[in-house]
Amino acid sequence: MGEKPEHNGAPGATVPATVLAVEGSGAVSRADVLAAEEPLEIRVVAEVGGRRERHSVAVTMRTPGNDFELAAGFLCGEGMLSTREEVWRVDYCDSSLSQEPHNVVEVHLSPGIHFDAEQLTRHVFTSSSCGVCGKASLEAVRISCPLVPIGDFRLEPELLVRLPGSLREAQPVFSQTGGLHAAGLFDGTGRLLELREDVGRHNAVDKVVGALLFGERLPASDRILLVSGRASFELVQKAVLAGIPVLAAVGAPSSLALELAREQGMTLVGFLREGRFNVYSGSDRIEME
């Protein structure tokens, strides 16, 4: 790769600010810290007709840091990448081609890897709050991921309810700003393996999947993914394409997320918090007395 992926909590993840703090009838000016939010353009450089061509595939609002993982994870979620060998290198854009080179990431596909821009279903712009909700149907996921996640382990309820606390304790930027989503990857014993934060919950998951791709750890068939918000269809889709068999969320799943999870044999857990949770699908992986 062109450059080693950045560590979580990289410089630029926070921005200082001055606020007027009002309490009762009094007010005081004080320093504060905000989660940074900047646009990131994702480009793919691939061989087309014997020439290497550059394609702009998406722009997302994100928290700077782990940008290479974000780009690679995004392409995994689109079914465009599945192995580390498909990526030749990842670079920030040459400054001569962009006024903000560190807000443009180029994923160079290995020679001979086919690229079809029409296959992409997330287009051009996505906000940090909701991502680009582009999959029109479950059929698109069936085509991209014909194999369901495996995950032959069983989980005790006591293990699951510990995960949100472990995630919060490991969130370096959230502890400063209170303004970020998180995605955490755990093993079957509840050990936190990867943590990524971002203003966009889709971006946080993309960063985790990108880290798995670069570490040649896909499919992640013996892992648990925990997200800090609700479980949307697109987050279930990302977990399925990464081979992750268990997705847990502190919020509720959507109806389409549940439909996809059931179809793909995934364990989907919602409202995971302080001693309780709901199992919406895949209850066979939960060890109940």
C-alpha positions in Angstrom: 0.0 0.0 0.0 1.0 3.6 -0.5 0.9 4.4 3.2 0.2 2.6 6.4 -3.4 3.2 7.6 -3.7 5.8 10.3 -4.3 5.0 13.9 -7.6 5.6 15.6 -7.9 9.1 17.1 -5.5 10.5 14.6 -4.6 14.3 14.7 -7.5 16.2 13.2 -10.2 14.1 14.8 -11.1 17.0 17.1 -11.4 20.7 16.8 -11.2 23.3 19.6 -14.1 25.7 20.2 -15.2 28.4 22.6 -18.7 28.1 24.0 -20.9 30.2 26.2 -22.0 27.7 29.0 -25.3 28.8 30.5 -26.5 27.4 33.8 -29.5 28.9 35.6 -29.1 32.7 35.4 -25.4 32.6 34.9 -23.1 32.1 31.9 -19.4 31.6 31.4 -17.2 31.4 28.4 -15.1 28.2 28.3 -13.1 26.1 26.0 -14.7 23.0 24.4 -13.8 20.3 21.9 -15.9 19.2 19.0 -15.7 16.1 16.7 -14.2 17.1 13.4 -16.2 16.7 10.3 -14.8 17.0 6.8 -15.7 15.6 3.3 -13.8 12.6 2.0 -13.9 11.8 -1.7 -13.3 8.2 -2.5 -11.8 7.4 -5.9 -11.0 4.1 -7.6 -8.0 3.7 -10.0 -8.4 0.6 -12.1 -7.5 -0.9 -15.5 -10.2 -0.2 -18.1 -9.5 -1.1 -21.7 -5.7 -1.5 -21.1 -5.4 1.9 -19.4 -5.5 2.9 -15.7 -8.4 5.2 -15.2 -9.5 7.2 -12.2 -13.2 7.1 -11.1 -14.8 9.2 -8.4 -17.3 6.9 -6.7 -18.5 8.7 -3.5 -18.1 11.6 -1.2 -18.9 11.1 2.5 -18.7 13.5 5.5 -16.4 11.9 8.0 -14.1 12.4 11.0 -10.5 12.5 9.7 -8.5 9.4 10.6 -8.4 5.8 9.4 -9.3 7.2 5.9 -7.7 4.3 4.0 -9.7 1.8 6.0 -12.9 3.9 5.4 -12.3 3.8 1.7 -11.5 0.1 1.5 -14.4 -0.8 3.9 -16.8 1.3 1.8 -15.8 -0.7 -1.3 -16.2 -4.0 0.6 -19.7 -2.9 1.5 -20.4 -2.4 -2.1 -19.2 -5.9 -3.0 -16.3 -4.4 -5.0 -13.6 -5.8 -2.8 -13.3 -9.0 -0.8 -9.6 -9.7 -0.3 -6.4 -7.8 0.4 -4.8 -9.0 -2.8 -7.3 -7.0 -4.9 -5.8 -3.7 -3.5 -2.5 -2.6 -5.1 -2.1 0.4 -2.9 -4.1 3.2 -1.3 -2.9 6.8 -1.3 -4.0 10.3 -0.6 -4.5 12.2 -3.8 -1.6 14.0 -5.4 -1.7 17.6 -4.4 -1.5 18.7 -8.1 -4.9 17.0 -8.6 -6.8 18.3 -5.6 -6.9 21.5 -3.5 -7.4 19.3 -0.4 -5.3 16.2 -1.0 -5.9 14.8 2.5 -9.6 14.8 1.8 -9.3 12.6 -1.3 -8.3 8.9 -1.1 -7.5 6.8 -4.1 -7.8 3.1 -4.0 -5.6 1.5 -6.7 -6.9 -1.9 -7.7 -4.4 -4.6 -8.5 -3.7 -5.2 -12.2 -6.3 -7.4 -13.8 -9.0 -6.7 -11.2 -12.3 -5.8 -13.0 -14.0 -2.6 -12.1 -17.5 -1.7 -13.1 -18.6 1.8 -11.9 -22.3 0.9 -12.6 -22.1 -1.8 -9.9 -21.8 0.9 -7.3 -25.1 1.8 -5.7 -24.0 4.5 -3.3 -23.5 7.6 -5.4 -21.5 10.8 -5.2 -22.7 12.3 -1.9 -23.6 10.9 1.5 -24.1 12.9 4.7 -22.4 11.8 8.0 -25.8 11.3 9.7 -27.4 8.7 7.5 -24.9 7.6 4.9 -26.1 6.9 1.4 -29.0 4.5 1.8 -28.7 3.1 -1.7 -29.4 -0.6 -1.8 -32.8 -0.8 -3.5 -33.5 -4.4 -2.6 -32.4 -7.5 -0.8 -31.6 -9.0 -4.2 -28.5 -6.7 -4.5 -27.1 -8.2 -1.4 -27.8 -11.7 -2.5 -25.8 -11.1 -5.7 -22.9 -9.5 -3.8 -22.7 -12.1 -1.1 -24.0 -15.5 -2.0 -22.5 -17.1 1.1 -24.1 -16.5 4.5 -21.9 -15.7 7.6 -20.9 -18.9 9.5 -20.4 -18.1 13.2 -20.6 -21.5 14.9 -20.0 -20.1 18.4 -22.5 -19.5 21.2 -22.7 -16.4 23.4 -23.8 -16.1 27.0 -26.1 -13.1 27.8 -23.6 -11.9 30.4 -21.0 -11.5 27.8 -23.2 -9.5 25.5 -24.3 -7.0 28.1 -20.7 -6.2 28.9 -19.9 -5.1 25.4 -21.4 -1.6 25.4 -19.4 -0.7 28.5 -16.2 -2.0 26.9 -16.9 0.0 23.8 -17.5 3.3 25.8 -14.3 2.8 27.9 -12.3 2.5 24.7 -13.7 5.6 22.8 -10.9 8.2 23.0 -12.6 10.9 21.0 -16.1 10.4 22.3 -14.8 11.0 25.8 -13.7 14.4 24.7 -16.6 15.4 22.5 -19.6 13.3 23.1 -20.4 13.6 19.4 -19.2 10.4 17.7 -20.6 7.0 16.7 -18.5 3.9 17.3 -18.2 0.5 15.9 -16.4 -2.2 17.9 -15.3 -5.7 16.8 -15.2 -8.3 19.5 -14.2 -12.0 19.6 -16.3 -14.7 21.2 -14.9 -14.1 24.6 -15.8 -10.4 24.6 -12.3 -9.1 23.9 -12.3 -5.8 21.9 -10.2 -6.3 18.8 -11.0 -3.2 16.7 -12.6 0.2 17.5 -13.3 3.0 15.1 -15.1 6.3 15.7 -16.7 8.7 13.3 -19.4 11.3 13.0 -21.1 8.8 10.6 -22.1 5.4 12.0 -21.8 3.9 8.5 -18.2 5.3 8.3 -17.3 3.8 11.6 -18.3 0.3 10.3 -16.5 0.9 7.0 -13.3 1.7 8.9 -13.6 -1.6 10.9 -14.2 -3.6 7.8 -11.3 -1.8 6.1 -9.0 -2.8 9.0 -10.1 -6.4 8.5 -9.4 -6.3 4.8 -5.9 -4.8 5.3 -5.2 -7.4 8.0 -6.3 -10.2 5.7 -9.0 -11.2 8.2 -12.0 -11.4 6.0 -14.4 -13.1 6.2 -14.7 -12.4 10.0 -16.9 -15.4 10.7 -16.0 -15.7 14.4 -16.6 -12.1 15.4 -19.2 -9.8 16.9 -19.9 -6.3 15.6 -21.3 -3.7 18.0 -22.6 -0.3 16.8 -23.5 2.6 19.0 -26.7 3.6 17.2 -29.6 1.7 15.6 -29.2 -1.3 13.3 -30.1 -0.2 9.8 -30.4 -2.3 6.7 -27.1 -1.0 5.4 -25.2 -1.8 8.6 -26.5 -5.4 8.4 -25.5 -5.5 4.8 -22.0 -4.4 5.7 -21.7 -7.1 8.3 -23.0 -9.7 6.0 -20.5 -8.8 3.3 -17.7 -9.0 5.8 -18.8 -12.4 7.0 -19.7 -11.2 10.5 -22.4 -13.5 12.0 -23.4 -11.3 15.0 -24.5 -7.7 14.9 -25.5 -5.9 18.1 -26.8 -2.4 18.5 -27.7 -0.2 21.4 -30.7 1.0 19.4 -33.5 -0.7 17.4 -33.2 -2.5 14.1 -35.3 -1.4 11.1 -37.8 -3.8 9.5 -35.6 -4.3 6.4 -32.5 -4.9 8.6 -34.4 -7.7 10.4 -35.5 -9.2 7.1 -32.0 -9.3 5.7 -30.5 -10.6 9.0 -33.0 -13.5 9.1 -32.4 -14.3 5.4 -28.6 -14.4 5.9 -28.7 -16.4 9.2 -27.3 -13.5 11.2 -27.8 -13.0 14.9 -29.3 -9.5 15.3 -29.4 -8.0 18.8 -31.0 -4.6 19.6 -31.5 -2.4 22.6 -28.3 -3.8 24.1 -27.8 -1.9 27.4 -27.5 -2.4 31.2 -28.4 -6.0 31.7 -31.0 -6.4 28.9 -31.3 -6.8 25.1 -33.7 -8.1 22.4 -32.7 -10.9 20.0 -34.5 -10.3 16.7 -32.9 -13.2 14.7 -30.4 -16.0 15.2 -31.3 -16.7 18.8 -29.6 -20.2 18.4 -26.3 -18.4 19.0 -27.4 -17.2 22.4 -26.7 -19.6 25.3 -29.8 -19.5 27.4 -30.5 -21.6 30.4 
